[in-house]
């Protein structure tokens, strides 16, 4: 970035402020997406619950049909009374499921559910009337009453209603799933754009520091060394800049002028010293010559001794005058030396200041680099963990307050999304979430999608709490799961899908060939009745 009118500090503060704003934007996007994803997930679970209620009612209607057939086929009133009691129990179960279902119906499901609710209520009333009639009047009377008041068209209409509800919930689940996928893609794109912007800001900050701070200071350091070495003709770079580097360059220029003045002073001192030395040598030579002449002519000039004494007095005065001048020259030399030492001391202090500035800039560079690295490594903190733990705690408090012995099986979904973490990071995050759920009140942890034996065993050992797994064709057997410490195994939807597969196969054979031998099964009607018998 080229910002010539701003100081270095202003440039760096601007870049860091933009990076902080980008970080805040990343956090806001993550939080907003978390709330939206939680709402869509709740809608998706509601649609799945509706589909499950459809299947439950369908099975109970089938069970009620079997009980009514048992009444019709009973040889006497006593046998019909047994089936009548079972019919009342099945009817009660239908009412219980309808009540639970009605409490969870959303506004967009109310219209589809209301028509079905009216029809199923009428069907229940007919079953409640049929059961006592079978006990009092016998199977034949019950059969005749049912042919008038409970025709097969009623069950056919109920089946159509259930098919419509099943299709409605299936369509809703598909739409919600599509919205979830679109939200994830949109959030991923937005986060990628913000991350790229943060990287661009980090690169801009690095380039600004490198080009506007490190490189100029390196050049100024080299120039300062040259100036200190006595090169007074070198040009000081960056003197025209208006930022901190320009101020530093101007101070080096002042130092250069001081060094030039010091050189001129040194030359002047050396010149004066040479002049004094030559003058003293000349005076010594003249005095020696004069003394020799005086000694040579002393005997001959005795008669003019008075004149010579006067001349000697004048010569002594001249010598005193010369000595006084020499003393003044020495005093000037000492003062010049003192000035040289003061300038040298100032030069040392300036050099120390330059070194301190260099150190502070290097320290600022390190701080900026660290800040950039911390921004780049900012992990979208996962807000869902706190919300999930809060929901578990709320469920546990509600169960405790109502006296219901509720077992909370908390699900950890990290293994359903293999691209989110590497193996070690996924394991650490899963354990962190599991411990948070246990601390919130969960009784058991369900790491859905974790089926490999080695990581499953490691998860159980590290958690040291009850762990639930879903049975499947690739899972170890029950004995092996018990050996590694798994506390609970659930079949989830496996048994239901097996039953659906058998029904689909039979329907396909009957529709394709018209034969019914596919309905031959060792599992008899009596076996089916025993499934509903009290244990």
C-alpha positions in Angstrom: 0.0 0.0 0.0 1.3 3.4 -0.9 0.1 6.1 1.6 2.7 8.9 1.2 0.7 11.5 3.2 0.4 9.3 6.3 3.0 8.6 9.0 4.2 5.0 9.5 2.2 4.7 12.7 -1.0 5.9 11.0 -0.5 3.4 8.2 0.1 0.5 10.6 -2.8 1.6 12.8 -5.1 1.7 9.7 -4.1 -1.8 8.6 -4.5 -3.2 12.1 -7.9 -1.6 12.5 -9.0 -3.1 9.2 -7.7 -6.5 10.4 -9.6 -6.1 13.7 -12.8 -5.2 11.8 -12.3 -8.2 9.5 -11.9 -10.4 12.6 -15.1 -9.0 14.1 -16.9 -9.6 10.8 -15.7 -13.2 10.7 -17.1 -13.7 14.3 -20.4 -12.1 13.4 -20.8 -14.2 10.3 -20.0 -17.3 12.3 -22.5 -16.4 15.1 -25.3 -15.5 12.6 -24.8 -18.7 10.7 -24.8 -20.7 14.0 -28.2 -19.3 15.0 -29.7 -19.8 11.5 -28.3 -23.4 11.3 -29.7 -24.2 14.8 -33.2 -22.9 13.7 -33.1 -24.9 10.5 -31.9 -28.0 12.4 -34.8 -27.6 14.8 -37.2 -27.5 11.8 -35.5 -30.5 10.3 -35.9 -32.5 13.5 -39.6 -31.4 13.7 -40.1 -32.8 10.1 -38.4 -36.0 11.0 -40.5 -36.3 14.2 -43.6 -35.8 12.0 -42.5 -38.6 9.7 -41.9 -40.9 12.6 -45.4 -40.2 14.0 -46.8 -41.1 10.6 -45.1 -44.4 10.7 -46.2 -45.0 14.3 -49.8 -44.3 13.5 -49.6 -46.4 10.4 -48.4 -49.3 12.5 -51.0 -48.8 15.1 -53.8 -48.7 12.5 -52.5 -52.0 11.1 -52.4 -53.4 14.7 -56.0 -52.3 15.2 -57.0 -54.0 11.9 -55.4 -57.2 13.1 -57.3 -57.0 16.5 -60.7 -56.4 14.7 -60.0 -59.4 12.5 -59.2 -61.4 15.6 -62.6 -60.4 17.0 -64.4 -61.4 13.8 -62.6 -64.7 13.6 -63.1 -65.6 17.3 -65.2 -68.8 17.8 -67.0 -67.4 20.9 -67.6 -64.3 23.0 -64.8 -65.1 25.5 -62.2 -65.3 22.8 -63.5 -62.1 21.2 -63.2 -60.4 24.6 -59.5 -61.0 24.6 -59.1 -59.3 21.2 -61.4 -56.5 22.3 -59.2 -55.7 25.3 -56.1 -55.7 22.9 -58.1 -53.4 20.6 -58.8 -50.9 23.4 -55.1 -50.8 24.3 -54.1 -50.2 20.6 -56.7 -47.5 20.4 -55.4 -45.9 23.6 -51.9 -45.9 22.0 -53.3 -44.2 18.9 -54.7 -41.5 21.1 -51.4 -41.0 23.0 -49.4 -40.7 19.8 -52.0 -38.3 18.3 -51.8 -36.1 21.5 -48.0 -36.0 21.4 -48.1 -35.3 17.7 -50.7 -32.5 18.1 -48.5 -30.7 20.7 -45.5 -30.6 18.3 -47.4 -29.5 15.1 -46.1 -26.3 13.6 -48.2 -23.6 11.9 -47.2 -24.7 8.4 -48.3 -28.3 9.3 -51.6 -27.4 11.0 -53.8 -27.6 7.8 -52.5 -31.0 6.7 -52.7 -32.4 10.2 -56.2 -31.0 11.0 -58.0 -33.1 8.3 -56.2 -36.2 9.4 -56.9 -35.5 13.1 -60.7 -35.3 12.5 -60.7 -38.6 10.6 -58.5 -40.5 13.1 -60.7 -39.3 16.0 -63.7 -40.7 14.3 -61.8 -44.0 13.7 -60.9 -44.1 17.4 -64.5 -43.6 18.5 -65.7 -46.4 16.2 -63.0 -48.7 17.7 -64.1 -47.8 21.3 -67.7 -48.7 20.4 -66.7 -51.9 18.7 -64.7 -53.4 21.6 -67.6 -53.4 24.2 -70.0 -54.6 21.6 -67.8 -57.6 20.9 -67.7 -58.4 24.6 -71.4 -58.1 25.1 -72.9 -59.4 21.8 -70.2 -61.6 20.4 -68.0 -61.6 17.3 -70.9 -61.9 14.8 -72.7 -58.9 16.1 -69.4 -56.9 16.2 -68.7 -57.9 12.6 -72.2 -56.8 11.4 -71.8 -53.5 13.3 -68.4 -52.9 11.8 -69.5 -53.5 8.3 -72.1 -50.7 8.7 -70.1 -48.2 10.8 -66.4 -49.1 10.1 -66.2 -49.8 6.4 -62.8 -50.4 4.7 -63.1 -47.0 3.0 -62.4 -45.4 6.4 -59.0 -47.1 6.6 -58.3 -46.4 3.0 -59.0 -42.7 3.6 -56.7 -42.8 6.7 -54.0 -44.4 4.6 -54.3 -41.6 2.0 -54.1 -39.0 4.7 -51.0 -40.7 6.1 -49.4 -40.8 2.7 -50.1 -37.1 2.2 -48.6 -36.3 5.6 -45.6 -38.5 4.9 -45.0 -36.7 1.6 -45.6 -33.3 3.3 -42.9 -34.0 5.9 -40.6 -35.5 3.4 -40.9 -32.5 1.2 -40.3 -30.2 4.2 -37.3 -32.1 5.3 -35.8 -31.9 1.7 -36.4 -28.2 1.5 -34.9 -27.6 5.0 -31.9 -29.7 4.1 -31.4 -27.7 0.8 -31.6 -24.5 2.8 -29.0 -25.8 5.3 -26.7 -26.7 2.4 -27.2 -23.3 0.7 -26.5 -21.6 4.0 -23.3 -23.6 4.6 -22.1 -22.8 1.0 -22.9 -19.1 1.4 -21.2 -18.9 4.8 -18.2 -20.7 3.5 -17.9 -18.3 0.6 -18.3 -15.2 2.8 -15.8 -16.5 5.4 -13.4 -17.3 2.5 -13.7 -13.7 1.2 -13.1 -12.3 4.7 -10.2 -14.6 5.3 -8.6 -13.5 1.9 -9.2 -9.9 2.9 -7.4 -10.5 6.2 -4.5 -12.2 4.4 -4.3 -9.2 2.0 -4.2 -6.9 5.0 -1.5 -8.9 6.6 0.5 -8.9 3.4 0.0 -5.1 3.1 1.1 -4.6 6.7 4.2 -6.7 6.0 5.0 -4.8 2.8 4.5 -1.5 4.6 6.8 -2.4 7.4 9.4 -3.8 4.9 9.3 -0.9 2.5 8.6 2.0 4.8 10.5 1.0 7.9 13.0 -1.8 7.6 14.6 -0.9 4.2 14.8 2.9 4.9 16.3 2.3 8.4 18.8 -0.1 6.9 19.9 2.5 4.4 20.0 5.3 7.1 22.1 3.0 9.3 24.7 2.5 6.6 24.7 6.2 5.9 25.2 7.0 9.6 28.1 4.6 9.8 29.7 6.4 6.7 29.1 9.8 8.3 30.6 8.7 11.6 33.6 7.4 9.6 34.2 10.9 8.3 32.5 10.8 4.9 31.0 14.3 4.9 30.0 14.3 1.2 27.6 11.4 1.3 23.9 12.3 0.5 21.4 11.6 3.3 18.4 9.7 1.8 14.7 10.2 2.7 15.2 13.7 4.0 12.2 14.9 2.0 9.8 12.5 3.8 7.4 13.9 6.3 7.1 10.8 8.5 9.3 9.3 11.3 11.9 8.1 8.7 12.2 11.7 7.4 12.7 13.0 10.9 15.4 10.4 11.5 17.1 11.4 8.2 17.0 15.1 9.1 18.7 14.3 12.4 21.4 12.3 10.6 21.9 15.5 8.4 22.4 17.6 11.5 24.9 15.0 12.7 26.7 15.2 9.3 26.9 19.1 9.6 28.4 18.7 13.1 30.9 16.2 11.8 31.9 18.7 9.0 32.3 21.5 11.6 34.4 19.1 13.7 36.7 18.4 10.8 37.1 22.1 10.1 37.9 22.8 13.7 40.4 20.0 13.8 42.1 21.4 10.7 42.2 24.9 12.3 43.7 23.4 15.5 46.3 21.5 13.6 47.2 24.7 11.6 47.6 26.8 14.7 49.7 24.1 16.4 52.0 24.0 13.3 52.2 27.8 13.3 53.1 27.9 17.0 55.7 25.1 16.5 57.4 27.0 13.6 57.4 30.3 15.5 58.9 28.7 18.6 61.6 27.0 16.5 62.3 30.4 14.8 62.5 32.2 18.2 64.7 29.5 19.7 67.0 29.8 16.7 67.2 33.6 17.0 67.8 33.4 20.7 70.6 30.8 20.2 72.2 33.0 17.5 71.9 36.1 19.7 73.4 34.3 22.7 76.3 33.1 20.6 76.9 36.6 19.2 76.7 38.0 22.8 79.2 35.5 24.1 81.6 36.1 21.2 81.5 39.9 21.5 81.1 40.2 25.3 84.7 41.0 25.9 84.8 43.4 23.0 81.5 45.1 24.0 82.2 45.6 27.7 82.3 49.3 27.2 78.8 49.3 25.8 77.4 46.9 28.6 74.8 49.4 29.6 73.5 49.5 26.1 73.6 45.7 26.0 71.8 45.5 29.3 69.1 47.6 27.9 68.9 45.4 24.9 68.8 42.4 27.1 65.9 43.9 29.0 64.0 44.5 25.8 64.8 41.0 24.7 63.4 39.6 28.0 60.3 41.6 27.5 59.9 40.2 24.0 60.4 36.7 25.4 57.7 37.3 28.1 55.4 38.5 25.4 56.1 35.4 23.3 55.5 33.2 26.3 52.2 35.0 27.0 51.1 34.4 23.4 52.2 30.7 23.7 50.0 30.3 26.8 47.0 31.8 25.1 47.5 29.5 22.1 47.7 26.5 24.5 44.5 27.7 26.2 42.7 28.0 22.8 44.0 24.5 21.9 42.6 23.1 25.1 39.2 24.7 24.5 39.2 23.3 20.9 40.0 19.9 22.3 37.1 20.2 24.8 34.8 21.2 21.9 35.9 18.2 19.9 35.2 15.9 22.9 31.7 17.5 23.3 30.9 16.9 19.6 32.2 13.3 19.8 30.0 12.8 22.9 27.0 14.2 21.1 27.8 12.0 18.1 27.9 9.0 20.5 24.5 9.9 22.0 23.0 10.4 18.5 24.3 7.0 17.4 22.8 5.4 20.6 19.5 7.1 19.7 19.6 5.8 16.2 20.3 2.3 17.6 17.4 2.6 20.0 15.0 3.7 17.2 16.2 0.7 15.2 15.5 -1.6 18.2 12.1 -0.2 18.7 11.2 -0.5 15.0 12.4 -4.1 15.1 10.3 -4.7 18.2 7.2 -3.1 16.5 7.8 -5.4 13.5 7.8 -8.4 15.8 4.6 -7.3 17.4 3.0 -6.6 14.1 4.1 -10.0 12.8 2.7 -11.7 15.9 -0.6 -9.9 15.5 -0.9 -10.9 11.8 -0.2 -14.6 12.8 -2.8 -14.5 15.5 -5.4 -13.0 13.1 -4.6 -15.7 10.5 -4.9 -18.5 13.1 -8.2 -17.3 14.6 -10.4 -20.4 14.7 -14.0 -19.6 14.2 -14.8 -20.2 17.8 -17.7 -22.7 17.9 -20.6 -21.1 19.6 -22.8 -24.2 19.2 -21.1 -26.0 22.0 -22.3 -23.6 24.7 -25.8 -23.6 23.3 -25.9 -27.4 23.1 -24.6 -27.7 26.7 -27.2 -25.2 27.8 -30.0 -27.3 26.1 -28.7 -30.4 27.9 -28.6 -28.6 31.2 -32.2 -27.3 30.7 -33.4 -30.8 29.9 -31.7 -32.3 32.9 -33.2 -29.5 35.2 -36.6 -30.1 33.7 -36.4 -33.9 34.2 -35.1 -33.5 37.8 -37.9 -31.0 38.6 -40.6 -33.3 37.2 -39.2 -36.4 38.8 -38.8 -38.2 35.4 -35.8 -40.6 35.3 -34.6 -39.3 32.0 -31.4 -40.7 30.3 -29.8 -38.0 28.1 -27.8 -39.5 25.2 -25.7 -36.5 23.9 -24.7 -36.8 20.2 -21.3 -35.6 18.9 -21.5 -35.1 15.1 -17.8 -34.5 14.2 -17.3 -37.8 12.4 -20.2 -37.0 10.1 -18.1 -34.2 8.6 -14.7 -35.7 7.8 -13.3 -32.6 6.2 -13.7 -30.3 9.2 -10.6 -31.5 11.1 -7.7 -33.9 10.8 -7.9 -37.1 12.9 -6.1 -35.8 16.0 -7.9 -32.4 16.0 -11.2 -34.2 15.5 -10.6 -36.5 18.4 -9.5 -33.6 20.7 -12.6 -31.5 19.7 -14.9 -34.5 20.1 -13.6 -35.1 23.7 -13.9 -31.5 24.5 -17.5 -31.4 23.4 -18.3 -34.7 25.1 -16.9 -33.5 28.5 -18.9 -30.3 28.2 -22.1 -32.3 27.6 -21.4 -34.6 30.5 -20.7 -31.6 32.8 -24.1 -30.1 31.6 -25.9 -33.3 32.7 -25.7 -35.8 29.9 -25.7 -39.5 31.0 -24.2 -41.0 27.8 -22.2 -39.8 24.8 -23.1 -40.9 21.2 -20.1 -40.3 18.7 -22.3 -40.9 15.6 -20.3 -41.9 12.6 -17.3 -43.3 14.6 -17.2 -47.0 13.6 -13.4 -47.8 13.3 -12.4 -49.9 16.3 -9.1 -48.2 17.1 -10.3 -44.6 17.4 -13.5 -45.8 19.1 -11.4 -47.6 21.8 -9.2 -44.5 22.2 -12.3 -42.3 22.5 -13.8 -44.6 25.2 -10.5 -44.7 27.2 -10.0 -40.9 27.0 -13.6 -40.1 28.0 -14.0 -42.5 30.9 -17.8 -42.2 30.7 -20.7 -44.3 29.2 -20.5 -44.3 25.4 -23.3 -45.3 22.9 -22.7 -46.5 19.4 -25.0 -47.4 16.5 -25.0 -51.0 15.3 -24.1 -51.6 11.6 -22.6 -54.1 9.2 -19.1 -52.6 9.6 -19.1 -52.4 13.4 -17.3 -55.0 15.6 -19.5 -57.6 17.3 -21.2 -57.0 20.7 -18.5 -58.9 22.6 -15.7 -56.9 21.1 -17.6 -53.6 21.8 -18.0 -54.7 25.4 -14.3 -55.5 25.6 -13.2 -52.0 24.6 -15.7 -50.4 27.0 -18.8 -49.4 25.0 -21.7 -49.2 27.4 -24.7 -49.0 25.0 -25.5 -50.2 21.5 -28.6 -49.0 19.5 -29.9 -50.3 16.2 -31.2 -46.8 15.3 -33.2 -47.2 12.0 -31.6 -50.5 10.9 -34.5 -52.8 11.9 -37.1 -50.4 10.3 -35.1 -50.3 7.0 -34.8 -54.1 7.0 -38.6 -54.3 7.4 -39.2 -51.7 4.7 -36.8 -53.6 2.4 -38.8 -56.9 2.9 -42.1 -55.0 2.2 -40.6 -53.4 -0.9 -39.4 -56.8 -2.2 -42.8 -58.4 -1.6 -44.7 -55.6 -3.3 -42.4 -55.7 -6.2 -42.9 -59.5 -6.7 -46.7 -59.2 -6.4 -46.9 -56.2 -8.8 -44.5 -57.7 -11.3 -45.7 -61.4 -11.4 -49.2 -61.3 -9.8 -48.1 -64.2 -7.5 -48.7 -64.2 -3.8 -46.3 -67.0 -2.7 -43.9 -64.3 -1.7 -46.2 -63.7 1.3 -45.4 -67.2 2.7 -43.4 -66.6 6.0 -42.5 -68.6 9.1 -43.5 -65.6 11.1 -47.3 -66.2 11.8 -50.1 -64.0 12.9 -49.9 -65.5 16.3 -46.2 -64.5 16.5 -47.2 -60.9 15.6 -49.8 -60.9 18.4 -47.3 -62.1 20.9 -45.2 -59.1 20.1 -48.0 -56.9 21.6 -48.7 -59.2 24.5 -47.8 -58.0 28.0 -44.3 -59.0 29.1 
